Amino acid sequence: MTIGLDLDEVLADFINNFLAYYNDMNKTSFKQEEIYDYNVFRVWKLPKEKIMKSIYDFYKTPYFENIKPISGAVEGVEILSEKHELKIITSRQNDIKQKTIKWIEKYFPNKFSQTYFTNHFSFNGSSSKKSEICLSENVDIMIEDSPEHAIDCASVSTKVMLLNRPWNKSNKFSKNILRVQSWEEIIKNIK
């Protein structure tokens, strides 16, 4: 079976490091539990371009360099890689492709056959849909945290496991989307 995995908030704990950076730079005290939409410019009622610039600035800091894996992700990927082909399908921008590949190889060496960047919220180039990659790569299951990407992938008949996060709790989903609470539950459902 071919399994697609989102990177941020499925494999990498991006949001907590970004919030630490943003809070330090702006003397704020935002917490993950308050992020009801992963597009934080909507939560904070700020211009999208301002948040994009903050994210691009974050990429140049130790906060970004020191992102850790999500609890259970390293062990879960190890288990899944024994019987399945794994591919990362991330919204990250092409601008940080090399840093991202380096991070993946540090924590998940030789576990993924391919990494695809859809280049969302980029200042450079166009973006693509995760569903297009799921179709072209015959992805059977996509592990995701974004409600928008989950719906997009499910629309092309890819089964989606949606890792429960504050920004996806209020959504109702189709039968192709299964909400899961943890990596342990992901493994249990795939087995």
Helices and strands as residue ranges (DSSP letters): E 2-5, H 14-26, G 32-34, H 40-43, H 48-58, H 62-65, H 73-81, E 85-90, G 94-96, H 97-107, E 114-117, H 130-136, E 141-144, H 147-154, E 159-163, G 166-168, E 177-180, H 183-190
